[in-house]
Amino acid sequence: MIGQLLGGHYRIVKSLGKGGFGETYLAVDLHLPDRPQRVVKQLKPQSNNPLVLETAKKLFDREAQVLYELGSHDRIPSLFAHFEEDEQFFLVEEFVPGHDLSYEIAVGKQLSESQVIFLLRDIAEVLAFVHQNRVIHRDIKPSNLIRRQADGKIVLIDFGAVKQVSTQIVDTGGLVTTSTVAIGTQNYMPSEQRQGNPQFSSDVYALGMLCIQALTGVEPSKLPLEPNSLEIIWRDRPGLPSETQLQVDPKLADILDQMVLYDFRKRYGSAAEVLQAIDSLTAAPEPPGTSAVGVKPDRSLKWNPKIVLPLVLLGGAIAILFGATKLVFQPDIPVSPYENTQYGIKLNYPQNWDKQENANIITKEVVTLVSPRASDSDKFLETVSVTVEDLPSPKSLEEYTSFAKQEIQQNNQDVQIQSEGEDTLAGNKAYRIIYTRSDGEVKLKTMAIWTLKNFKAYAVIYEAELGEYDRFLNEAEKIIKSLQVQSN
């Protein structure tokens, strides 16, 4: 399929994944000037029986219509095309750069209560729209929830077109029957869904299990059941690993308990009811320092360097520790010290730059420094950002650099690497790369420098419009050199 032209203008460039009933590809749309990336899903019915193909086509068309209607929501991928070629069915959808939540919700990794509340609300908002349109997703799980790179919002993907077609079963007489085959993922699937009778509250159950996993760090299948009621045991110490530390507001725990009740009739009936319950909490705090997860006010934080993505793909939140270097700015630009004791970060920055503390578990930005606006027409403000991550396993700088460069190339448009090589950051061996990329009609230039220490990765990124890059380069370099990390 690689290199093949579909629908007259979708050129397949690589495979994104393969399942039992189809394959997903990344393609470029040759009919548009900027050749935007698209996701192409190929459906492959299991039988060549003409009746099966006819039924699959009808279901495919119906599914495409549902996706077309749901795609009007900003956080559901838009449907661009659906067509048949050589008795194969194809969907063409919006490509959403970002990472899925399996990199944030992992076994042994616990999110804070406030982070889980925000995550719950974020997912429930888009799921409520789905339910309002009389659609049951049936496969809510971390890998079907994309943290959109542009703004940190959750995008819901995979509405089961392949699964719907695949549940058409041919009996021994060659007749097509609609089966009640269970669709979904075992860890997040309630009993009624396993029996082929999904409800809106089945999606509620899956979302509740996802949030319980985020709070406890325990895989859903490892949580014990109460023998008589078959309810999930997660709030009490006997139900959790000995190393798990869990402190949860009883009001939040009650909401999650009701979301995962065994009897679907006793759960919240839809995601909209979950949102109402969240609103009833006395406080639904947001992650510290942000107005929304990954949402950055003003274009001053239209920071979109893809170096964050490989950091996210390699692990969870980190405490970085810096070593000391003095910084002297030009005499006419006073400096201010910045210190974050939680992450062990210290640096100096010009007083006329804006400091925005993120402490963002999603984008891994600890702090972003924003250049002063030169005039009212200055639409793009230069930024220097610090990101920090844990590494799940030991990596050499060379291994990490290879992966990071691959991600930069794959997830940006028109990437041109201008220079790269070894450097130092906070007294440690580091790697620096300078490249240009396109963000819509804007041409950007980015300098990223990263290093690894104590199974941790941290990076500093300077980004500016191509023509303005040199204007604040001196200040950016001094900020980078002022970075300090406390040794273990």
N, C-alpha and C positions, 0 to 999 in steps of 0.2 A: 504493500500500500504506500510505502514511503515514496514521495515524488509523484504520486498519482494525482490527477486533476479530477475533482468531483464537482458535479453540478455546474461545470463549465468555468468555475472560478475559485474553487477551494483547493489549494495545493497542500497536500499532506506533507508535513515536515518531520514529524516524529510520533511514536506511539506513547500515549500517556498511561495506558493500563489495559489489561485484558481480563475479561470475566468469562463465565461459562456460556453466556449468551450473546457476547458481542465484544467490541473493542473500542477504545476511546483514543482519539488522535488529536494532536495539535496541528492546525492548518493556518495558512495565511489567505486572506481574501484578495485575490489579484484584481478585482474590479474596483477597488477603492485606492485612492492615491497613496495613503500611508501604509497600505497593506497590513491592516490590523490582524492580530491573531484571533483565531476562533477555535472552539472545541467542536470536534466532529465525533458523534457517536454512531457507530455502525451496529445495527441490530441484525442478528443472524438467527432466524427461526430454526428450530431443531429438525424440522421436517421439510421435504420438498413437495409434500402433498399439496395440490392446488388449493384445496379447501383450507388447509392450515395457512398457506400464504395469504389467501383472501381475508381470512379472519385476522391475521396478524396485521395486514394493511389497514383494516378498519380500526383496530385498536391503536395502531400507530398514529393514524390521523386524529383519533380522539385524544390521545395523549399529547400530541403536538398542539392541539387547540388549547388544552389545559395549560400547557407550558406557556403558550403565547399570551394567555390571559394573565397568568401569574407573573409573567416577566415584566408586567407594567410596574411591579414593585421594585424599588431601587436595590433591594437586597436579595433578589432572585435573578439568576442569569437570564438575559433576554434570549428569546428564540429568534433566530435569523432565517432559518429555512428548514423544511422537511421535505424529502423527496425519495424516490425509488430509482435505483440504477442497477441493472442486471439482477433483478429480483432480490436486491439487498436494500434495506431501509436505512436512511441517514437522518440524523438530527444535527443541525448546526446551531451552536449556542455561543453566548458571550464567554470569552475567556477572562477569568478573574484572577489576576496576579495576587498571590498571598500564600498563606500556609494554612493547613487544616489544624483543627484543635487537638489532634492526637499528639502534637508536639507540645501542647500546654497541659493537657490532661493525661497523665501517665502514671503507671503503677509506681508507688513509692513517693510520689510528688503531691504535696498538699497545697491547695490554694487557700487564701484567707477567707473568712466569712464575707467580708465586704466585696472581695473579688468575685466570689460565687454569686452573691446577690446581683451584682452588676451583670455577670455573665448570664444568669437566669433571665433577667429582664431583657437583655439584648436578644437572646434567642427567642424568648416568648413573644416578643414584638413581631418578628417576621413570621413566626409560626401561627400567630393569631390571624394574620392576613390569609395564610393558607387555609385555615379552618373556616374563615368567613366565606371563602370561595368553595366550600363543601368538598375540600380535598383532604385526604388523610395521607400524610407523607409516608408513614410506615417504616422509615429507616433513619430515625434521628440517632446519630452517633457522632463522635468527634470527627471522624474522617469525612463526614458529609457536611461539615460546618467550616467554612473558609473564613479566616481572618483576613479581610481585604487589606491589601498592602497600602492602598491610597489613603484610607482614613481609619483603619482599625475596626471597622464595623463587621458584624457577622453576616455572611452570605450563605443562604441555604441552598444546597445543590442536590442532585440526584433524586428526581421525582419518580423513578421507577418505571420508565418506559420499557426498558429491557425486561424488567421483572414482570410487568404486566403481560407482555407478549409471551414470556417464557412459561407462564402459568396456564397457557392453553395446551391441553393434553388431548392427544388422539387416542381414542379407545380402540379396541381390537377390530371394530367394524369400520374404522376410518372416520368416525364422526368426531367433530371438534366439540369438546365440552369445557365449560368454564369451571376450572378447579378452584377449590378453596385452599390451595397450597399456601402454607405460611410464608409470608414475605417479611424480611427484616434481618436483624443481626441478633444472635442469641443473647448476648449480654444485656441488651436493651429491649428485649421483646417480652411483653406480658403474656399471660396464659391465653387470653381470648384471641390474641393475634396468632399464637402458635396453632390454635384450632381453626384458623382461617376466618376469623370473625373480628377484624380490626375495627376499632372505634376511634373517635377523636381523642378520647382519653387514653388510647394506646400510645399516641404521640406524647401525651402528658407524662405517662409512665416513663418512656424512654428519656425524656428531658430530665425528669426527677432522678433517674439512675445516673445519668451523666453528671449531675450536680453533686450527688452523693459521692461518686467516684472522685470528683474534683476536691471535695472537702476531706475525704479520708485517705486518698491515695491508694485505695483498695479496688481491685478489679471487681465489677459487679458479681461475676460468677463465684467469687471467693467469699462473698458475704453470706452468713448463715441465715436460715429461715426458721421462724417460729414453728414448731412441729404441728400444732393444731390449726393455726390460722393461716400458715404459709406466708406470713408477712416478713418483709426484710428486716433483719436485725443489724442496725448500724450505729445507733446512738449510744449504745452501752458498751463499756469496755470489753466484756467477754466476746463480743462479736467482732472485735478488731484486733489486728496484730499488736503485740506488746509494745512495739516501738512507735505506734501511732499516737500522736498528740492531738486531741480533738476537743475544742471548746466552741460550742455553737449556741447561739441565741435560741432558746426554746421555741420562740415564735417562728423562726426560719425552719427549725427542725420539724415543727408541726406541719408547715406547708409542704416540705419535702415528703414527710410521711404520707400525707393525703395524696400526693402525686403518684406514689408507688404502691397504693393499696392493692391487694390481690383482686378484689372485686371491682371491676371497672365502673360499676354503677355508683360507687362511693367516692371515686376520685373526682377531681375537678373535671367538668365536662368538656372543656376546651382550653386552649392557650389563653383566651381572653379572660377566663375565670382565674387562671394562674396570675395574670397581670393584676387583677383586682386584689388578689391575696397579697401580692408583693407590696402593693400600694398601702395595704393595711399595716405593714410593719412600721414601727415608730421611726425607723431610720433605714433607708436603703442606700448606704453610702457608696460613693464611687471610688475607684482606685485613687490613692493619694495623688494630688497634683494634677488631675485631669478633669475636664468637664465631661468627658466620655472616653471610654477605652480607645486609645489610638486616635481620637479626634483632636486635632491641633488647631487652635484658633488662629484665623488669619492666614494669608499666604506665607507669612513669616515662617510657618512650620509646614509648608508644603514640601517637607523633606521626605524624599522618597527613595533614598539610596538602597539598592538591593543588597547591600552588605548586611542589613538587618536580617534578611531572610535566611542566609546560611547560618547566622548565629542562632536564630530561632530553631532551625532544623536540627541543631546540634544539642539543644538542651533546655534547661529551666533557668530560673532567676539566680543571680550570683551576688556574692559580696566581693567587690574588687579591692585590692590593696595596692596602694601606689607608693613609690619611693620619691624623694624630694629633689626638685630642681627649682632654681630661682628664676623669676621672670621680671624683666624690666621693659615696660612699654615706653613709647615716646613720652617725653615730659608733659606734653599738653593733653594726654589722655590718662587720667587717673585710673587706677585699677581697683577692683573689689575682689576680696577673697571669697571663694565658694567652698563649702565643706559639707559633705554628706556622711554623717557618722554611720548610718545604716550600711552604706556601701563602701565606706572607707575612702571616699574620694575627696581630694583637695585639688583646687586649681585657682588660677587668677584670670580675670577677664576685664575688658575695658568697661568703665562705669557707664558709658553711653550705649552699651549693648543691653538688650533685654534678657533677663534670665527666666527661663520657664522650667520649673522642676516638674518632671514627669513621674518618676518612680513607677514607670508603667510596666507591669508584668507582661504585657502583650508585645509591645514593640521593643522592650528591654532598654528604652532610653531612661537614663537617670536624670540628665539635665540637657537642655538645649539652649544655646546662646544665640540670640538673634541680632543681626547688625542693625544700626540705626537707619531709618528711612531717609534717603537723600532728598526726596521731593514727593509731592502727592502723586506723581506719575510713576513712582518706584513701586511696581507691582510685586516684584520678587525680592524678598529680603534674604540675604545670605545667612547661613546657619552653621554653627559648630555643635555637633551632638556627641554625647558620650553614651555608648550602649554597653551593657554587661550581661554575661550569660554563664551558666554552668555548662561544663562539658560532661556528657554522660559516660564517656570512656576516654582514656588517655589518647591524645592526638599529638602528632608532631606539627610544628609550624608549617612544614612543607605540605603535609596531608591536608591540613585545614585550608591553607592558601589555595591549593588546587581546587578544592570543593567550592570555596568562596568565589573564585574567579569564574568557575563554571556557572554558578548561580547568577552572577552579574551579567554574563553574556546571555543566558537563557531568559532572564526576566526583565530585560530592558530593551528598548528599541534603539536601533542605530548606535550600538556601543562601539566606541573607538578608544582603545587603550593607548594613551599617549606616553606613559612611562610607568615603570614598576621596578621594584627591587627591594633588597633588604634595608632595614632601618632599625632604629631603636625607639621604644616607647616606655616611659617610666623606668628607664634603666634596663629594660629587657629587650632581647632580640625580637624584632618586629618585621612586618612586611607592609610596604606602602605601594598603593596603586593610584594612578591618576587617569581618569577616563572621562569621555564626554558621552552624553546620551540625550535622547529626545523625550520630552514630556509634553505630548500634544504638539503644539506649535512652538514650544519653548525649547531652546537648546541649552542644556545644563552641563556644567563641568564639576566633577566630584573628585575629592581626594580622600581616600580612606586608608587608615593605618590601623593594624590590629596586631595583637600579640596574645600568647597563651602563657598561663602561669597557674600552678597548683590546680590543674584540671579545670581551669577557667579561661574564658576568652573575653577580651574587652577591646573595644574599637572606638576610634574618634573619627568623625566624618565631617569634612568641610564641603559645603555645596553652594554653588552660585550660578547665576546666569553666565553663559560662556563669555560674554563681553565684559562682565563685571568681576570675573574671577580674581584678577590681579589686584583689584581695589582694596580688598580686605585680606589678601593672602598673608601679609606680614602679621596682622593681628591673629589670624587663625593659627599660624605657625607658633606664635608665642603662647597662645592658649594651650596648644598641644604640648609644648615643651614644659609648661608649668604643671602638668599633670603629676600627681603624687600618688603613690600606693603604699599602704602600710604593710610591712612584711608580716607573715604569720609568726 
